[in-house]
């Protein structure tokens, strides 16, 4: 990028040359910072690659002229180009030839998998070997390794869906994989662990209260009318924290009590279904989270052996519907939706996510439950842990595995929470976070952005690095 000094020096040089030669070519581009073509990540996990995986390349600046680059392919097992995989552009003698187009600052390669021969021995290295462009230099992420190894570093931009933040986004650091779920697509989560517990969807501000009745068909709207103003999020009543799940993520602190094997001990619950995802356009820097209210249900949950039995109905219904829900041994929960009256997919498998970016129901001391946007919680139920580090103690770049304090790790899923950002000032620069994932890998995490370049919310970005023994 040309600095003011470059421009002054260039103008002065042109003046001298004009006096001696009578011309100064506009095609002679100044060489300041080198022009770089680099991968936007250093590794790619085969377990999470699409059949046609787009691999992005970034330029260090917008190209002011055309050029080319070469990427070599080094396959370190029995996989063969053209048999097990191909690329676009097509490789010639294990070299991919790319074109730099004037006015662009990115490029890409498509890696297409053709066979099922990819396994734990797979290692394919793509390396930027040559850049034909004035002032170019090979540096940065010049190599991408495709393998089954965990991701060592990278940056992630979870797609929350803009200022309405319509998505919950689950992130797996080891694979750099993200999973987006419409946050009003589910209502109840039936726990798959040893306890018989049910969670409510805090991302849409659901709330629930146990009633004294055990016969779901005997409850009507008039019986609960006086409770409806209380069973809600954001009433600024300290007592209403009882109607939402504990923000710390403890499965033993859900708003719905443990489901008893003794049916008579399981009461009917009044359920506030919260709100649809908002559709209003938000002012720049603000959010528009809440849409139409979704109404109310009455529910009762029983046990049948190792399964749950959910009874549910509208408030004035005199009969109810019923569904048996089994524990899902590969996931934290089996999720149920009143939109479809079916089990729905929400979270990835228990060991395949670390962080969730979402709207969240938090609890403010002495003020009860309150809705937070741009919230981040870790996978407590899968075994993940986290803690905060202040830059007054360690700089992010200097922090290594030797600096990890095992005693500081917390189960509290809200450890990162909203502590990474201010709605007024953006990302806090004085802190970063340490995460131990579900497989025991330890990462440091630094948040980079709360908004996009236009100041619009719902576009977070963070950097992470795997901490390993040197």
Sine and cosine of phi, psi and omega as CSV:
sin_phi,cos_phi,sin_psi,cos_psi,sin_omega,cos_omega
0.00,0.00,0.74,-0.67,-0.06,-1.00
-0.96,0.28,0.77,-0.64,0.09,-1.00
-1.00,-0.04,0.18,-0.98,0.04,-1.00
-0.86,0.50,-0.61,0.79,0.02,-1.00
-0.88,0.47,-0.68,0.73,0.04,-1.00
-0.82,0.57,-0.72,0.69,-0.08,-1.00
-0.90,0.43,-0.68,0.73,0.01,-1.00
-0.89,0.45,-0.71,0.71,0.00,-1.00
-0.89,0.46,-0.64,0.77,-0.01,-1.00
-0.91,0.42,-0.69,0.72,0.01,-1.00
-0.88,0.47,-0.67,0.74,0.01,-1.00
-0.91,0.42,-0.67,0.74,0.01,-1.00
-0.89,0.46,-0.70,0.72,0.00,-1.00
-0.87,0.49,-0.61,0.79,-0.02,-1.00
-0.89,0.45,-0.68,0.73,0.01,-1.00
-0.91,0.42,-0.71,0.70,-0.03,-1.00
-0.90,0.43,-0.61,0.80,0.02,-1.00
-0.87,0.48,-0.62,0.79,0.00,-1.00
-0.92,0.40,-0.58,0.82,-0.08,-1.00
-1.00,-0.04,-0.58,0.81,-0.10,-1.00
-0.89,-0.47,-0.25,0.97,0.04,-1.00
0.99,0.15,0.12,0.99,0.02,-1.00
-0.38,-0.92,0.34,-0.94,0.13,-0.99
-0.55,-0.83,0.93,-0.36,-0.15,-0.99
-0.92,0.39,0.73,-0.69,0.08,-1.00
-0.95,0.31,-0.28,0.96,-0.04,-1.00
-0.99,0.15,-0.21,0.98,0.00,-1.00
-0.99,0.12,1.00,0.04,-0.06,-1.00
-0.94,0.35,0.67,-0.74,0.04,-1.00
-0.92,0.38,0.54,-0.84,0.05,-1.00
-0.96,-0.28,0.96,-0.29,0.09,-1.00
-0.94,-0.35,-0.92,-0.39,0.14,-0.99
-0.90,0.44,0.63,-0.77,-0.04,-1.00
-0.92,0.40,0.46,-0.89,0.11,-0.99
-1.00,0.09,0.83,-0.56,-0.11,-0.99
-0.85,-0.53,0.67,-0.74,0.20,-0.98
-0.92,-0.39,0.87,-0.50,-0.08,-1.00
-0.60,-0.80,0.47,-0.88,0.11,-0.99
-0.93,0.37,0.55,-0.84,0.03,-1.00
-1.00,0.06,0.12,0.99,0.13,-0.99
-0.45,-0.89,0.36,-0.93,-0.08,-1.00
-0.99,-0.15,-0.26,0.97,-0.02,-1.00
-0.46,-0.89,0.32,-0.95,-0.04,-1.00
-0.60,-0.80,0.80,-0.60,-0.06,-1.00
-1.00,0.03,0.81,-0.59,-0.06,-1.00
-0.89,0.46,-0.46,0.89,-0.05,-1.00
-0.92,0.38,-0.35,0.94,-0.08,-1.00
-0.87,-0.50,0.26,0.97,0.01,-1.00
-0.99,0.15,0.61,-0.79,0.13,-0.99
-0.96,0.26,0.29,-0.96,0.03,-1.00
-0.87,0.50,-0.57,0.82,0.12,-0.99
-0.84,-0.55,1.00,-0.05,-0.10,-0.99
-1.00,-0.02,0.83,-0.56,0.06,-1.00
-1.00,0.06,0.84,-0.55,0.00,-1.00
-0.96,-0.27,0.87,-0.48,-0.11,-0.99
-1.00,0.01,0.58,-0.81,0.12,-0.99
-0.85,-0.53,0.67,-0.74,0.02,-1.00
-0.93,-0.37,0.61,-0.79,0.16,-0.99
-1.00,-0.08,0.45,-0.90,0.00,-1.00
-0.96,0.30,-0.29,0.96,0.08,-1.00
-0.32,-0.95,0.19,-0.98,0.05,-1.00
-0.89,0.45,0.75,-0.66,-0.02,-1.00
-0.94,0.35,0.81,-0.58,0.03,-1.00
-0.99,-0.11,-0.02,1.00,0.05,-1.00
-0.47,-0.88,0.18,-0.98,0.03,-1.00
-1.00,0.08,0.32,-0.95,0.01,-1.00
-0.15,-0.99,-0.15,-0.99,0.03,-1.00
-0.63,-0.78,0.27,-0.96,0.13,-0.99
-0.57,-0.82,0.34,-0.94,0.00,-1.00
-0.83,-0.57,0.69,-0.72,0.06,-1.00
-0.83,-0.55,0.85,-0.53,0.01,-1.00
-1.00,0.02,0.48,-0.88,0.03,-1.00
-0.90,-0.43,0.82,-0.57,0.05,-1.00
-0.85,-0.53,0.95,-0.32,0.00,-1.00
-0.99,-0.17,0.86,-0.51,-0.14,-0.99
-0.97,-0.23,0.44,0.90,0.18,-0.98
-0.55,-0.84,-0.43,-0.90,-0.15,-0.99
-1.00,0.06,0.04,1.00,0.02,-1.00
-0.90,0.43,0.58,-0.82,-0.02,-1.00
-0.84,-0.54,0.68,-0.73,0.11,-0.99
-0.92,0.40,0.71,-0.71,-0.01,-1.00
1.00,0.01,-0.30,0.96,0.04,-1.00
-0.94,-0.34,-0.77,0.64,-0.04,-1.00
-0.99,-0.16,-0.43,0.90,0.01,-1.00
-0.33,-0.94,0.36,-0.93,0.12,-0.99
-0.65,-0.76,0.17,-0.99,0.04,-1.00
-0.75,-0.67,0.36,-0.93,0.17,-0.98
-0.80,-0.60,0.90,-0.43,0.07,1.00
-0.90,0.43,0.42,-0.91,-0.01,-1.00
-0.94,0.34,0.65,-0.76,0.03,-1.00
-0.99,0.15,0.58,-0.81,0.10,-1.00
-0.87,-0.49,0.89,-0.45,-0.06,-1.00
0.79,0.61,0.72,0.70,0.04,-1.00
0.90,0.43,0.47,0.88,0.09,-1.00
-0.77,-0.63,0.79,-0.62,0.09,-1.00
-0.99,-0.13,0.79,-0.62,0.01,-1.00
-0.97,-0.25,0.89,-0.45,-0.01,-1.00
-0.95,-0.30,0.42,-0.91,-0.04,-1.00
-0.93,-0.37,0.76,-0.65,0.10,-0.99
-1.00,-0.07,0.87,-0.49,-0.05,-1.00
-0.98,-0.21,0.72,-0.69,0.03,-1.00
-0.81,0.58,0.71,-0.70,0.05,-1.00
1.00,0.00,0.00,1.00,0.00,-1.00
-0.96,-0.30,0.38,-0.93,0.07,-1.00
-0.76,-0.65,0.13,0.99,0.06,-1.00
-0.62,-0.79,0.25,-0.97,0.08,-1.00
-0.47,-0.89,0.06,-1.00,0.01,-1.00
-0.40,-0.92,0.35,-0.94,0.11,-0.99
-0.81,-0.59,0.65,-0.76,0.11,-0.99
-0.98,-0.19,0.83,-0.56,0.04,-1.00
-0.96,-0.27,0.92,-0.40,-0.07,-1.00
-0.95,-0.31,0.84,-0.54,0.04,-1.00
-0.99,0.11,0.78,-0.63,-0.05,-1.00
-0.95,-0.31,-0.33,0.94,-0.09,-1.00
-0.73,-0.69,0.08,-1.00,0.04,-1.00
-0.98,-0.20,0.36,0.93,-0.08,-1.00
-1.00,0.09,0.02,1.00,0.03,-1.00
-0.96,0.27,0.80,-0.61,-0.03,-1.00
-0.57,-0.82,-0.30,-0.96,-0.06,-1.00
-0.92,0.39,-0.27,0.96,0.00,-1.00
-1.00,-0.03,-0.09,1.00,-0.08,-1.00
-0.92,0.38,0.82,-0.57,0.15,-0.99
-0.61,-0.79,0.90,-0.43,0.05,-1.00
-0.83,-0.56,0.84,-0.54,-0.02,-1.00
-0.95,-0.30,0.83,-0.56,0.12,-0.99
-0.97,-0.26,0.83,-0.56,-0.11,-0.99
-0.77,-0.63,0.77,-0.63,0.11,-0.99
-0.94,0.34,0.93,-0.36,-0.13,-0.99
-0.97,-0.23,-0.41,0.91,-0.03,-1.00
-0.37,-0.93,0.62,-0.79,0.09,-1.00
-0.77,-0.64,0.91,-0.42,0.02,-1.00
-1.00,-0.10,1.00,0.04,-0.06,-1.00
-0.32,-0.95,0.67,-0.74,-0.07,-1.00
-0.86,0.51,0.78,-0.62,0.04,-1.00
0.97,0.24,0.31,0.95,-0.05,-1.00
-0.99,0.15,0.44,-0.90,0.08,-1.00
-0.53,-0.85,0.56,-0.83,0.04,-1.00
-1.00,-0.05,0.90,-0.43,0.01,-1.00
-0.33,-0.94,0.02,-1.00,-0.03,-1.00
0.96,0.29,-0.54,-0.84,0.02,-1.00
-0.97,0.23,0.97,0.25,-0.05,-1.00
-1.00,0.10,-0.13,0.99,0.01,-1.00
-0.72,-0.70,0.68,-0.73,0.11,-0.99
-0.89,-0.46,0.79,-0.61,0.00,-1.00
-0.95,-0.30,0.86,-0.52,0.08,-1.00
-0.99,-0.13,0.88,-0.47,-0.04,-1.00
-0.32,-0.95,-0.07,-1.00,0.06,-1.00
-1.00,-0.05,0.07,1.00,0.00,-1.00
-0.95,0.30,0.36,-0.93,0.00,-1.00
-0.95,0.30,0.44,-0.90,0.02,-1.00
-0.94,0.33,0.76,-0.65,-0.07,-1.00
-1.00,-0.03,-0.43,0.90,-0.01,-1.00
-0.22,-0.97,0.21,-0.98,0.06,-1.00
0.34,-0.94,0.00,-1.00,0.11,-0.99
-0.81,-0.58,0.56,-0.83,-0.07,-1.00
-0.76,-0.65,0.66,-0.75,0.06,-1.00
-0.85,-0.53,1.00,0.07,-0.01,-1.00
-0.86,0.51,0.71,-0.71,-0.02,-1.00
-1.00,-0.01,1.00,-0.01,0.01,-1.00
-0.98,0.21,-0.22,0.98,0.03,-1.00
0.99,-0.11,0.43,0.90,0.03,-1.00
0.98,0.21,-0.34,-0.94,-0.15,-0.99
-0.92,0.39,-0.29,0.96,0.11,-0.99
-0.99,0.16,-0.28,0.96,0.02,-1.00
0.71,0.71,0.83,0.56,-0.07,-1.00
-0.96,0.27,-0.21,0.98,-0.06,-1.00
-0.95,-0.33,0.57,-0.82,0.37,-0.93
-0.99,-0.10,0.73,-0.68,-0.07,-1.00
-0.85,-0.53,0.88,-0.47,0.03,-1.00
-1.00,-0.09,0.72,-0.69,-0.08,-1.00
-0.85,-0.53,0.77,-0.63,0.12,-0.99
-0.95,-0.31,0.93,-0.37,-0.09,-1.00
-0.93,0.37,-0.59,0.81,-0.08,-1.00
-0.91,0.41,-0.43,0.90,0.01,-1.00
-0.91,-0.41,-0.10,0.99,-0.12,-0.99
0.83,0.56,0.56,0.83,-0.02,-1.00
-0.99,-0.11,0.66,-0.75,0.06,-1.00
-0.85,-0.53,0.57,-0.82,0.02,-1.00
-0.80,-0.60,0.85,-0.52,-0.02,-1.00
-0.98,-0.21,0.70,-0.71,0.02,-1.00
-0.71,-0.70,0.77,-0.64,0.10,-1.00
-0.86,0.51,0.83,-0.56,-0.20,-0.98
-0.95,0.30,-0.26,0.96,0.08,-1.00
-0.98,-0.18,0.37,0.93,-0.02,-1.00
-1.00,-0.01,-0.02,1.00,0.01,-1.00
-0.56,-0.83,0.32,-0.95,-0.05,-1.00
-0.80,-0.60,-0.74,0.67,-0.08,-1.00
-0.82,-0.57,0.60,-0.80,0.08,-1.00
-0.88,-0.48,0.85,-0.52,-0.05,-1.00
-0.99,-0.14,0.91,-0.42,-0.16,-0.99
-0.90,0.43,0.67,-0.74,-0.06,-1.00
-0.99,-0.12,-0.10,1.00,0.00,-1.00
-0.98,0.20,-0.32,-0.95,-0.07,-1.00
-0.92,0.39,-0.62,0.78,-0.03,-1.00
-0.96,0.28,0.45,-0.89,0.11,-0.99
-0.98,-0.20,1.00,0.01,-0.07,-1.00
-0.77,-0.64,0.47,-0.89,-0.02,-1.00
-0.76,-0.65,0.76,-0.65,0.02,-1.00
-0.97,-0.23,0.40,-0.92,0.08,-1.00
-0.94,-0.33,0.32,-0.95,-0.09,-1.00
-0.99,0.12,1.00,-0.10,0.00,-1.00
-0.95,0.32,-0.27,0.96,-0.03,-1.00
-0.96,0.29,-0.25,0.97,0.07,-1.00
-0.89,-0.46,0.28,0.96,0.09,-1.00
0.90,0.43,0.69,0.73,0.13,-0.99
-0.96,0.29,0.41,-0.91,0.06,-1.00
-0.50,-0.87,0.39,-0.92,-0.04,-1.00
-0.45,-0.89,0.49,-0.87,0.00,-1.00
-0.64,-0.77,0.68,-0.73,0.06,-1.00
-0.96,0.29,0.64,-0.76,0.07,-1.00
-0.97,-0.24,0.18,-0.98,-0.02,-1.00
-0.99,0.12,-0.15,0.99,-0.07,-1.00
-1.00,-0.02,0.56,-0.83,0.11,-0.99
-0.93,-0.37,-0.10,1.00,0.04,-1.00
-0.99,-0.17,0.96,-0.27,-0.08,-1.00
-0.89,0.46,-0.53,0.85,-0.05,-1.00
-0.97,0.26,-0.24,0.97,-0.03,-1.00
-1.00,0.05,-0.19,0.98,-0.03,-1.00
-1.00,0.03,0.68,-0.73,0.07,-1.00
-0.79,-0.61,0.16,-0.99,-0.02,-1.00
-0.86,0.52,-0.61,0.79,-0.02,-1.00
-0.91,0.41,-0.46,0.89,-0.01,-1.00
-0.94,0.35,-0.42,0.91,-0.10,-0.99
-0.89,-0.45,0.07,1.00,-0.08,-1.00
-0.83,0.55,-0.63,0.78,-0.05,-1.00
-0.95,0.30,-0.26,0.97,-0.04,-1.00
-1.00,-0.04,-0.33,0.94,-0.20,-0.98
-0.91,0.42,-0.52,0.86,0.03,-1.00
-0.95,0.30,-0.35,0.94,-0.01,-1.00
-1.00,0.01,-0.61,0.79,-0.08,-1.00
-1.00,0.09,0.98,0.22,-0.09,-1.00
-0.34,-0.94,0.32,-0.95,0.05,-1.00
-1.00,-0.09,0.66,-0.75,0.09,-1.00
1.00,0.07,0.47,0.88,0.02,-1.00
-1.00,0.06,-0.16,0.99,-0.05,-1.00
0.86,0.51,0.54,0.84,0.12,-0.99
-0.92,-0.39,0.86,-0.52,-0.09,-1.00
-0.85,0.53,-0.52,0.86,-0.06,-1.00
-0.93,0.36,-0.36,0.93,-0.09,-1.00
-0.97,0.23,-0.02,1.00,0.13,-0.99
-0.91,0.42,-0.31,0.95,0.05,-1.00
-0.94,0.34,-0.29,0.96,-0.11,-0.99
-0.99,-0.12,0.08,1.00,0.03,-1.00
-0.76,-0.65,0.32,-0.95,0.05,-1.00
-0.94,0.35,0.53,-0.85,0.02,-1.00
-0.88,0.48,0.77,-0.64,-0.02,-1.00
-0.87,0.49,-0.39,0.92,-0.03,-1.00
-0.95,0.32,-0.18,0.98,0.07,-1.00
1.00,0.08,0.11,0.99,0.04,-1.00
-0.91,0.42,0.81,-0.58,-0.01,-1.00
-0.93,0.36,-0.26,0.97,0.02,-1.00
-1.00,0.04,0.04,1.00,-0.03,-1.00
-0.82,-0.58,0.64,0.77,0.07,-1.00
-0.99,0.17,0.41,-0.91,0.02,-1.00
-0.91,0.42,-0.53,0.85,0.09,-1.00
-1.00,0.02,0.82,-0.57,-0.05,-1.00
-0.91,0.41,0.24,-0.97,0.09,-1.00
-0.76,0.64,0.74,-0.68,0.03,-1.00
-0.98,0.22,0.86,-0.52,-0.10,-1.00
-1.00,0.07,0.50,-0.86,0.11,-0.99
-0.96,0.27,-0.27,0.96,0.08,-1.00
-1.00,-0.04,0.97,-0.25,-0.16,-0.99
-0.81,0.59,-0.60,0.80,-0.09,-1.00
-0.92,0.40,-0.27,0.96,0.00,-1.00
-1.00,0.02,-0.02,1.00,-0.02,-1.00
-0.97,-0.23,0.95,-0.31,-0.08,-1.00
-0.99,0.13,0.15,-0.99,0.18,-0.98
-0.98,0.20,0.58,-0.81,0.05,-1.00
-0.89,-0.46,0.65,-0.76,0.21,-0.98
-1.00,0.09,0.78,-0.63,-0.06,-1.00
-0.85,-0.52,0.87,-0.49,0.17,-0.98
-1.00,0.09,0.90,-0.44,-0.10,-1.00
-0.98,0.20,0.01,1.00,0.06,-1.00
0.96,0.27,-0.56,-0.83,-0.17,-0.98
-0.76,-0.65,0.53,-0.84,0.17,-0.99
-0.91,0.41,0.31,-0.95,0.09,-1.00
-0.88,0.47,0.71,-0.70,0.00,-1.00
-0.91,0.42,0.44,-0.90,0.03,-1.00
-0.83,-0.56,-0.10,1.00,0.00,-1.00
-0.92,0.38,0.47,-0.88,0.08,-1.00
-0.99,0.14,0.79,-0.62,-0.05,-1.00
-1.00,-0.01,0.47,-0.88,0.16,-0.99
-0.90,0.43,0.49,-0.87,-0.01,-1.00
-0.84,0.54,0.78,-0.63,-0.02,-1.00
1.00,-0.01,-0.12,0.99,0.01,-1.00
-0.93,-0.37,0.05,-1.00,0.05,-1.00
-0.81,-0.59,0.36,-0.93,0.08,-1.00
-0.75,-0.66,0.98,0.20,-0.18,-0.98
-0.98,0.19,-0.66,0.75,-0.24,-0.97
-1.00,-0.09,0.77,-0.64,0.12,-0.99
-0.96,-0.29,-0.62,-0.78,-0.02,-1.00
-0.95,0.31,0.56,-0.83,0.08,-1.00
-0.92,0.39,0.65,-0.76,-0.12,-0.99
-1.00,-0.03,-0.08,1.00,0.07,-1.00
0.99,-0.14,-0.34,-0.94,-0.12,-0.99
-0.73,-0.68,0.44,-0.90,0.14,-0.99
-0.68,-0.73,0.34,-0.94,0.25,-0.97
-0.91,-0.42,0.68,-0.74,-0.04,-1.00
-0.68,-0.74,0.37,-0.93,0.18,-0.98
-0.59,-0.80,0.69,-0.72,-0.06,-1.00
-0.85,-0.52,0.76,-0.64,-0.01,-1.00
-0.85,-0.53,0.10,-1.00,0.09,-1.00
-0.91,-0.42,0.59,-0.81,0.12,-0.99
-0.73,-0.69,1.00,-0.08,-0.12,-0.99
0.90,0.43,-0.86,-0.52,0.03,-1.00
-0.99,-0.12,0.13,0.99,0.00,-1.00
-0.97,-0.24,0.31,-0.95,0.16,-0.99
-0.99,-0.14,0.48,-0.88,0.16,-0.99
-0.83,-0.56,0.90,-0.43,0.00,-1.00
-0.99,-0.16,0.84,-0.54,0.17,-0.99
-0.97,-0.24,0.70,-0.71,-0.03,-1.00
-0.47,-0.88,0.44,-0.90,0.00,-1.00
-0.23,-0.97,0.30,-0.95,0.19,-0.98
-0.94,0.34,0.32,-0.95,-0.18,-0.98
-0.87,0.50,-0.62,0.78,-0.07,-1.00
-1.00,-0.08,0.04,1.00,0.03,-1.00
-0.94,0.35,0.63,-0.78,0.03,-1.00
-0.99,-0.17,-0.02,1.00,0.15,-0.99
-0.75,-0.67,0.31,-0.95,-0.07,-1.00
-0.77,-0.63,0.30,-0.96,0.13,-0.99
-0.99,-0.14,0.31,-0.95,-0.08,-1.00
-0.56,-0.83,0.65,-0.76,0.04,-1.00
-0.61,-0.79,0.64,-0.76,0.08,-1.00
-1.00,-0.06,0.75,-0.66,-0.08,-1.00
-0.83,-0.56,0.85,-0.52,-0.02,-1.00
-1.00,0.00,0.43,-0.90,0.10,-0.99
-0.95,0.32,0.67,-0.75,-0.01,-1.00
-0.99,-0.16,0.95,-0.31,-0.17,-0.99
-0.94,0.35,-0.27,0.96,0.00,-1.00
-0.99,-0.15,-0.11,0.99,-0.05,-1.00
-0.80,-0.60,0.33,-0.95,0.07,-1.00
-0.91,0.40,-0.59,0.80,-0.10,-0.99
-0.64,-0.77,0.37,-0.93,0.35,-0.94
-0.97,-0.22,0.84,-0.55,-0.10,-1.00
-0.98,-0.18,0.62,-0.78,-0.02,-1.00
-0.85,-0.53,0.61,-0.79,0.01,-1.00
-0.87,-0.50,0.76,-0.65,0.12,-0.99
-0.97,0.22,-0.24,0.97,0.07,-1.00
-0.92,0.39,-0.63,0.78,-0.07,-1.00
-0.91,-0.42,-0.17,0.99,-0.08,-1.00
0.84,0.54,0.59,0.81,-0.03,-1.00
-0.64,-0.77,0.21,-0.98,0.18,-0.98
-0.95,0.30,0.69,-0.73,-0.02,-1.00
-0.78,-0.62,0.42,-0.91,0.05,-1.00
-0.99,0.14,0.76,-0.65,0.04,-1.00
-0.76,-0.65,-0.99,0.14,-0.03,-1.00
-0.96,0.29,0.48,-0.88,0.22,-0.98
-0.92,0.39,0.06,-1.00,0.06,-1.00
-0.83,0.55,0.46,-0.89,-0.15,-0.99
-0.77,0.64,-0.65,0.76,-0.08,-1.00
-0.99,-0.10,0.17,0.98,-0.07,-1.00
-0.88,-0.47,0.46,0.89,0.20,-0.98
-0.42,-0.91,0.47,-0.89,-0.06,-1.00
-0.86,-0.52,-0.66,0.76,-0.07,-1.00
-0.79,-0.62,0.51,-0.86,0.14,-0.99
-0.80,-0.60,0.82,-0.58,0.10,-1.00
-0.99,-0.12,0.80,-0.60,-0.18,-0.98
-0.24,-0.97,0.27,-0.96,0.35,-0.94
-0.95,0.30,0.51,-0.86,-0.20,-0.98
-0.52,-0.86,0.60,-0.80,0.15,-0.99
-1.00,-0.04,0.93,-0.38,0.01,-1.00
-0.96,-0.26,0.11,-0.99,0.08,-1.00
-0.83,-0.56,0.81,-0.59,0.06,-1.00
-0.99,-0.11,0.83,-0.56,-0.03,-1.00
-0.78,0.63,0.76,-0.65,0.03,-1.00
0.94,0.34,0.04,1.00,0.00,-1.00
-0.79,-0.61,-0.01,1.00,0.07,-1.00
0.98,0.20,-0.34,-0.94,-0.09,-1.00
-0.97,0.24,0.51,-0.86,-0.02,-1.00
-0.41,-0.91,0.58,-0.82,-0.04,-1.00
-1.00,0.09,0.71,-0.71,0.05,-1.00
-0.86,-0.51,0.67,-0.75,0.17,-0.99
-0.98,-0.17,0.16,-0.99,0.04,-1.00
0.80,0.60,0.71,0.71,-0.06,-1.00
-0.98,-0.20,0.54,-0.84,0.00,-1.00
-0.78,-0.63,0.85,-0.53,0.12,-0.99
-0.84,-0.55,0.46,-0.89,-0.01,-1.00
-0.99,-0.15,0.24,-0.97,-0.13,-0.99
-0.98,0.18,0.95,0.30,-0.03,-1.00
-0.86,0.52,-0.69,0.72,-0.09,-1.00
-0.94,0.33,-0.32,0.95,0.10,-0.99
-1.00,-0.01,-0.07,1.00,0.05,-1.00
0.97,-0.26,0.06,1.00,0.00,-1.00
-0.95,0.30,0.48,-0.88,0.00,-1.00
-0.69,-0.72,0.35,-0.94,-0.01,-1.00
-0.42,-0.91,0.35,-0.94,0.21,-0.98
-0.41,-0.91,0.27,-0.96,-0.06,-1.00
-0.99,-0.17,0.60,-0.80,0.10,-1.00
-0.85,-0.53,0.72,-0.69,0.04,-1.00
-1.00,-0.04,0.62,-0.78,-0.04,-1.00
-0.93,0.35,-0.25,0.97,0.10,-1.00
-0.93,0.37,-0.33,0.94,0.01,-1.00
-0.99,-0.15,-0.70,0.71,0.02,-1.00
-0.61,-0.80,0.63,-0.78,0.19,-0.98
-0.98,0.19,0.56,-0.83,-0.04,-1.00
-0.83,0.56,-0.75,0.66,-0.07,-1.00
-0.90,0.44,-0.48,0.88,-0.06,-1.00
-1.00,0.05,-0.27,0.96,-0.09,-1.00
-0.94,0.34,0.79,-0.62,-0.04,-1.00
-0.79,-0.62,0.05,-1.00,0.00,-1.00
-0.86,0.51,-0.48,0.88,-0.01,-1.00
-0.93,0.38,-0.36,0.93,-0.03,-1.00
-1.00,0.00,-0.10,0.99,-0.04,-1.00
-0.92,0.40,0.75,-0.66,0.04,-1.00
-0.96,-0.29,0.98,-0.20,-0.06,-1.00
-0.85,0.52,-0.54,0.84,-0.04,-1.00
-0.93,0.35,-0.30,0.95,-0.03,-1.00
-0.99,0.11,-0.29,0.96,-0.03,-1.00
-0.88,0.48,0.67,-0.74,-0.04,-1.00
-0.84,-0.54,0.62,-0.78,0.12,-0.99
-0.95,0.30,-0.50,0.87,-0.09,-1.00
-0.73,0.68,0.92,-0.39,-0.09,-1.00
-0.91,0.42,-0.29,0.96,-0.01,-1.00
-1.00,-0.08,0.31,0.95,-0.01,-1.00
-0.84,0.54,-0.70,0.71,0.11,-0.99
-0.98,0.19,-0.82,0.57,0.15,-0.99
0.76,0.65,-0.84,-0.54,0.09,-1.00
-0.96,-0.26,0.18,0.98,-0.09,-1.00
-0.97,0.25,-0.04,1.00,-0.02,-1.00
-1.00,-0.10,-0.16,0.99,-0.12,-0.99
-0.53,-0.85,0.35,-0.94,0.17,-0.99
-0.86,-0.50,0.71,-0.70,0.00,-1.00
-0.93,0.37,-0.26,0.97,-0.01,-1.00
-0.99,-0.14,-0.56,0.83,-0.12,-0.99
-0.87,-0.50,0.05,1.00,0.04,-1.00
0.99,0.15,-0.53,-0.85,-0.10,-0.99
-0.95,0.30,0.72,-0.69,0.12,-0.99
-0.94,0.33,0.77,-0.64,-0.02,-1.00
-1.00,-0.08,-0.08,1.00,-0.13,-0.99
-0.99,-0.17,0.28,0.96,-0.05,-1.00
-0.40,-0.91,0.37,-0.93,0.19,-0.98
-0.55,-0.83,0.00,-1.00,-0.15,-0.99
-0.74,-0.68,0.51,-0.86,0.06,-1.00
-0.92,-0.38,0.76,-0.65,-0.02,-1.00
-0.82,-0.57,0.75,-0.66,0.19,-0.98
-0.98,-0.22,0.87,-0.50,-0.12,-0.99
-0.99,0.13,-0.05,-1.00,-0.10,-1.00
-0.92,0.40,-0.26,0.97,0.02,-1.00
-0.95,-0.30,0.13,0.99,0.04,-1.00
1.00,0.02,0.00,1.00,0.08,-1.00
-0.95,0.32,0.60,-0.80,-0.05,-1.00
-0.91,-0.42,0.77,-0.64,-0.02,-1.00
-0.83,-0.56,0.47,-0.88,0.26,-0.97
-0.97,-0.26,0.60,-0.80,-0.13,-0.99
-0.75,-0.66,0.79,-0.62,0.04,-1.00
-0.82,-0.57,0.80,-0.60,0.00,-1.00
-0.99,0.11,0.65,-0.76,-0.11,-0.99
-0.93,-0.37,-0.50,0.86,-0.08,-1.00
-0.43,-0.90,0.57,-0.82,0.14,-0.99
-0.98,-0.22,-0.48,0.88,-0.07,-1.00
-0.79,-0.61,0.16,-0.99,0.13,-0.99
-0.99,0.11,-0.10,-0.99,-0.07,-1.00
-0.91,0.42,-0.29,0.96,0.03,-1.00
-1.00,-0.07,0.09,1.00,0.01,-1.00
0.99,0.15,0.23,0.97,-0.04,-1.00
-1.00,0.07,0.72,-0.69,0.00,-1.00
-0.95,0.31,0.25,-0.97,0.03,-1.00
1.00,0.01,0.28,0.96,0.01,-1.00
-0.75,-0.67,0.90,0.45,-0.01,-1.00
-0.95,0.31,0.31,-0.95,0.06,-1.00
-0.51,-0.86,0.65,-0.76,0.05,-1.00
-0.59,-0.81,0.36,-0.93,0.04,-1.00
-0.92,-0.40,0.55,-0.83,0.08,-1.00
-0.61,-0.79,0.44,-0.90,0.02,-1.00
-0.63,-0.78,0.74,-0.67,0.06,-1.00
-0.95,0.30,0.73,-0.68,0.04,-1.00
-0.99,-0.12,0.85,-0.52,-0.05,-1.00
-0.74,-0.67,0.37,-0.93,0.06,-1.00
-0.91,0.41,0.72,-0.69,-0.01,-1.00
-0.99,0.11,0.00,0.00,0.00,0.00
